[in-house]
Amino acid sequence: QMCIRDSFNIDADEDQLIDVIEANRVYIPCIYALNKIDQITIEELELFERVPHYVPICAGLEWNLDELMERIWKYLDLIRIYTKPKGQLPDYNAPVVIPRTRRTIEAFCGKLHKQLIKEFKCAVVWGKSVKHIPQKVGKDHVLEDEDVVQIIKRVKCCLLYTSPSPRDRTRSRMPSSACKKKKKKKKKK
């Protein structure tokens, strides 16, 4: 163990070093939620301060649950993005939760629906990630926690069938696909 500490300047034992080299185990961060703190003394609670990554709580009396939630958000490194439908207020009750490592507009669209990025034109963003409020941004824009996003999709244009003949004026305002269907029906008769 001394050899490992001296060579790599880390506090790990032989088993942990072998696990890292062989890449057969992944060490993930954890939080120790110590429940029923209402039943212990302050001296006993101070002993738990030696334990890393702990949060003392009392689930029955709902003590310190906010601290636990904050620590979970911090450890998981997540951000909340709120959606805003056109002409409506933002929906603050149901945020879209994404990891901070994938916080672009493109990743946000993928979280909503996988086909949305294909129809994407631009996005309007309100929040800390933009200089002007609101601001139009592209798919590579990086979002911040609690931004509000409105996605604007491309408009598919419909070509209209127009005829130079005066007798076809009834069909001149119909989409070309509708005109083709009518022609096929006439041919079948």
C-alpha beads as a LAMMPS data file, in Angstrom:
LAMMPS data file: protein, C-alpha beads

189 atoms
188 bonds

1 atom types
1 bond types

-500.0 500.0 xlo xhi
-500.0 500.0 ylo yhi
-500.0 500.0 zlo zhi

Masses

1 110.0

Atoms # bond

1 1 1 0.000 0.000 0.000
2 1 1 2.859 2.388 0.694
3 1 1 4.244 1.774 -2.787
4 1 1 0.933 2.755 -4.398
5 1 1 0.611 5.944 -2.353
6 1 1 4.186 6.984 -3.100
7 1 1 4.016 6.304 -6.848
8 1 1 0.583 7.702 -7.690
9 1 1 0.003 10.100 -4.797
10 1 1 -3.457 8.640 -4.094
11 1 1 -5.036 7.041 -1.068
12 1 1 -6.068 3.686 -2.552
13 1 1 -5.396 0.091 -1.699
14 1 1 -4.155 -2.621 -4.062
15 1 1 -7.638 -3.911 -4.900
16 1 1 -8.873 -0.467 -5.953
17 1 1 -5.807 0.070 -8.150
18 1 1 -6.279 -3.296 -9.873
19 1 1 -9.973 -2.529 -10.425
20 1 1 -9.095 0.759 -12.119
21 1 1 -6.363 -0.773 -14.309
22 1 1 -8.498 -3.727 -15.403
23 1 1 -11.547 -1.452 -15.808
24 1 1 -13.867 -4.119 -14.452
25 1 1 -15.446 -1.888 -11.789
26 1 1 -16.776 1.620 -11.826
27 1 1 -16.828 3.652 -8.643
28 1 1 -19.806 5.975 -8.528
29 1 1 -20.456 8.760 -6.043
30 1 1 -22.929 8.054 -3.274
31 1 1 -24.748 9.917 -0.535
32 1 1 -25.318 8.427 2.889
33 1 1 -28.750 9.545 4.115
34 1 1 -28.661 9.037 7.888
35 1 1 -32.275 8.764 9.001
36 1 1 -33.895 9.194 12.431
37 1 1 -31.638 12.000 13.599
38 1 1 -34.383 13.014 16.015
39 1 1 -33.482 9.997 18.169
40 1 1 -29.766 10.756 18.639
41 1 1 -27.884 13.386 20.603
42 1 1 -25.879 16.257 19.125
43 1 1 -22.649 14.581 20.276
44 1 1 -23.563 11.446 18.313
45 1 1 -24.461 13.572 15.292
46 1 1 -21.048 15.261 15.445
47 1 1 -19.418 11.810 15.195
48 1 1 -21.097 11.338 11.812
49 1 1 -19.319 14.425 10.465
50 1 1 -16.287 12.197 9.919
51 1 1 -18.296 10.201 7.368
52 1 1 -17.859 11.709 3.893
53 1 1 -20.882 12.461 1.712
54 1 1 -23.508 12.168 4.431
55 1 1 -26.765 14.054 4.984
56 1 1 -28.584 13.695 8.322
57 1 1 -32.374 13.559 7.863
58 1 1 -35.553 12.632 9.688
59 1 1 -38.063 11.329 7.159
60 1 1 -40.879 11.056 9.706
61 1 1 -40.661 14.707 10.728
62 1 1 -39.392 15.845 7.293
63 1 1 -36.224 17.402 8.712
64 1 1 -33.410 18.356 6.333
65 1 1 -35.024 16.837 3.237
66 1 1 -34.262 20.035 1.279
67 1 1 -30.545 19.574 1.985
68 1 1 -30.783 15.979 0.747
69 1 1 -32.469 17.114 -2.486
70 1 1 -29.839 19.808 -3.071
71 1 1 -27.037 17.298 -2.529
72 1 1 -28.648 14.806 -4.948
73 1 1 -28.912 17.509 -7.654
74 1 1 -25.297 18.487 -7.034
75 1 1 -23.950 14.909 -7.171
76 1 1 -25.973 13.894 -10.233
77 1 1 -25.068 17.188 -11.946
78 1 1 -28.489 17.689 -13.545
79 1 1 -30.165 20.824 -14.852
80 1 1 -33.837 21.731 -15.287
81 1 1 -35.105 23.212 -18.543
82 1 1 -38.664 24.528 -18.757
83 1 1 -40.715 24.428 -21.949
84 1 1 -42.863 27.260 -23.264
85 1 1 -45.580 26.573 -25.841
86 1 1 -46.196 29.392 -28.320
87 1 1 -48.567 32.021 -26.943
88 1 1 -48.693 30.454 -23.464
89 1 1 -46.871 30.817 -20.158
90 1 1 -43.921 28.517 -19.380
91 1 1 -44.717 25.226 -17.662
92 1 1 -42.792 25.461 -14.366
93 1 1 -44.441 22.327 -12.934
94 1 1 -42.817 19.769 -15.252
95 1 1 -39.213 20.623 -16.169
96 1 1 -37.204 18.565 -18.618
97 1 1 -34.245 17.195 -16.647
98 1 1 -30.993 16.699 -18.563
99 1 1 -27.396 16.050 -17.500
100 1 1 -25.107 19.068 -17.438
101 1 1 -22.736 17.261 -19.815
102 1 1 -25.432 17.169 -22.542
103 1 1 -27.108 20.562 -22.275
104 1 1 -27.296 21.751 -25.861
105 1 1 -30.537 22.599 -27.647
106 1 1 -29.965 19.515 -29.832
107 1 1 -29.791 17.204 -26.784
108 1 1 -32.834 18.943 -25.303
109 1 1 -34.826 18.326 -28.511
110 1 1 -33.728 14.686 -28.467
111 1 1 -35.046 14.368 -24.911
112 1 1 -38.462 15.693 -25.990
113 1 1 -38.807 13.667 -29.221
114 1 1 -36.240 12.072 -31.512
115 1 1 -37.852 13.528 -34.690
116 1 1 -37.974 17.084 -33.339
117 1 1 -34.406 17.966 -34.362
118 1 1 -35.214 17.126 -37.998
119 1 1 -37.985 19.753 -38.014
120 1 1 -35.968 22.256 -35.915
121 1 1 -35.677 25.813 -37.233
122 1 1 -34.514 27.734 -34.148
123 1 1 -35.245 28.098 -30.449
124 1 1 -36.171 31.090 -28.333
125 1 1 -34.488 31.049 -24.913
126 1 1 -35.138 33.026 -21.732
127 1 1 -32.621 32.683 -18.894
128 1 1 -28.985 32.818 -17.818
129 1 1 -27.554 31.255 -20.966
130 1 1 -28.482 34.127 -23.282
131 1 1 -27.274 37.704 -23.483
132 1 1 -30.638 39.214 -24.491
133 1 1 -33.979 38.064 -23.138
134 1 1 -35.543 36.473 -25.166
135 1 1 -32.986 35.442 -27.763
136 1 1 -33.169 33.214 -30.842
137 1 1 -30.508 30.492 -30.803
138 1 1 -29.405 27.519 -32.888
139 1 1 -29.111 23.840 -32.051
140 1 1 -25.537 24.188 -30.700
141 1 1 -26.512 26.684 -27.986
142 1 1 -25.531 25.581 -24.444
143 1 1 -28.339 25.840 -21.880
144 1 1 -28.091 26.720 -18.180
145 1 1 -30.150 25.530 -15.208
146 1 1 -33.762 26.807 -15.199
147 1 1 -33.700 28.258 -18.729
148 1 1 -37.033 28.510 -20.554
149 1 1 -37.031 27.209 -24.131
150 1 1 -39.534 27.537 -26.962
151 1 1 -38.803 25.354 -30.014
152 1 1 -39.755 26.735 -33.424
153 1 1 -40.180 24.137 -36.158
154 1 1 -39.718 24.567 -39.890
155 1 1 -42.900 25.212 -41.822
156 1 1 -43.538 22.726 -44.591
157 1 1 -44.768 24.578 -47.660
158 1 1 -47.596 23.262 -49.710
159 1 1 -47.481 23.822 -53.453
160 1 1 -50.759 24.892 -54.950
161 1 1 -52.129 23.664 -58.263
162 1 1 -52.913 26.582 -60.523
163 1 1 -54.262 26.297 -64.000
164 1 1 -54.227 28.936 -66.724
165 1 1 -57.578 27.682 -67.954
166 1 1 -60.682 29.538 -66.655
167 1 1 -62.674 26.279 -66.460
168 1 1 -60.252 24.864 -63.835
169 1 1 -60.615 27.739 -61.390
170 1 1 -62.477 25.549 -58.924
171 1 1 -59.325 23.465 -58.492
172 1 1 -56.879 26.382 -58.535
173 1 1 -56.884 26.758 -54.768
174 1 1 -56.549 23.089 -53.960
175 1 1 -53.237 21.502 -52.989
176 1 1 -51.604 19.593 -55.814
177 1 1 -51.957 16.279 -53.957
178 1 1 -55.746 16.765 -53.753
179 1 1 -55.921 17.510 -57.468
180 1 1 -54.031 14.326 -58.307
181 1 1 -56.477 12.301 -56.202
182 1 1 -59.450 13.804 -58.058
183 1 1 -57.876 13.027 -61.427
184 1 1 -57.297 9.415 -60.408
185 1 1 -60.926 9.058 -59.305
186 1 1 -62.164 10.425 -62.645
187 1 1 -59.952 7.998 -64.585
188 1 1 -61.337 5.018 -62.642
189 1 1 -64.950 5.929 -63.563

Bonds

1 1 1 2
2 1 2 3
3 1 3 4
4 1 4 5
5 1 5 6
6 1 6 7
7 1 7 8
8 1 8 9
9 1 9 10
10 1 10 11
11 1 11 12
12 1 12 13
13 1 13 14
14 1 14 15
15 1 15 16
16 1 16 17
17 1 17 18
18 1 18 19
19 1 19 20
20 1 20 21
21 1 21 22
22 1 22 23
23 1 23 24
24 1 24 25
25 1 25 26
26 1 26 27
27 1 27 28
28 1 28 29
29 1 29 30
30 1 30 31
31 1 31 32
32 1 32 33
33 1 33 34
34 1 34 35
35 1 35 36
36 1 36 37
37 1 37 38
38 1 38 39
39 1 39 40
40 1 40 41
41 1 41 42
42 1 42 43
43 1 43 44
44 1 44 45
45 1 45 46
46 1 46 47
47 1 47 48
48 1 48 49
49 1 49 50
50 1 50 51
51 1 51 52
52 1 52 53
53 1 53 54
54 1 54 55
55 1 55 56
56 1 56 57
57 1 57 58
58 1 58 59
59 1 59 60
60 1 60 61
61 1 61 62
62 1 62 63
63 1 63 64
64 1 64 65
65 1 65 66
66 1 66 67
67 1 67 68
68 1 68 69
69 1 69 70
70 1 70 71
71 1 71 72
72 1 72 73
73 1 73 74
74 1 74 75
75 1 75 76
76 1 76 77
77 1 77 78
78 1 78 79
79 1 79 80
80 1 80 81
81 1 81 82
82 1 82 83
83 1 83 84
84 1 84 85
85 1 85 86
86 1 86 87
87 1 87 88
88 1 88 89
89 1 89 90
90 1 90 91
91 1 91 92
92 1 92 93
93 1 93 94
94 1 94 95
95 1 95 96
96 1 96 97
97 1 97 98
98 1 98 99
99 1 99 100
100 1 100 101
101 1 101 102
102 1 102 103
103 1 103 104
104 1 104 105
105 1 105 106
106 1 106 107
107 1 107 108
108 1 108 109
109 1 109 110
110 1 110 111
111 1 111 112
112 1 112 113
113 1 113 114
114 1 114 115
115 1 115 116
116 1 116 117
117 1 117 118
118 1 118 119
119 1 119 120
120 1 120 121
121 1 121 122
122 1 122 123
123 1 123 124
124 1 124 125
125 1 125 126
126 1 126 127
127 1 127 128
128 1 128 129
129 1 129 130
130 1 130 131
131 1 131 132
132 1 132 133
133 1 133 134
134 1 134 135
135 1 135 136
136 1 136 137
137 1 137 138
138 1 138 139
139 1 139 140
140 1 140 141
141 1 141 142
142 1 142 143
143 1 143 144
144 1 144 145
145 1 145 146
146 1 146 147
147 1 147 148
148 1 148 149
149 1 149 150
150 1 150 151
151 1 151 152
152 1 152 153
153 1 153 154
154 1 154 155
155 1 155 156
156 1 156 157
157 1 157 158
158 1 158 159
159 1 159 160
160 1 160 161
161 1 161 162
162 1 162 163
163 1 163 164
164 1 164 165
165 1 165 166
166 1 166 167
167 1 167 168
168 1 168 169
169 1 169 170
170 1 170 171
171 1 171 172
172 1 172 173
173 1 173 174
174 1 174 175
175 1 175 176
176 1 176 177
177 1 177 178
178 1 178 179
179 1 179 180
180 1 180 181
181 1 181 182
182 1 182 183
183 1 183 184
184 1 184 185
185 1 185 186
186 1 186 187
187 1 187 188
188 1 188 189
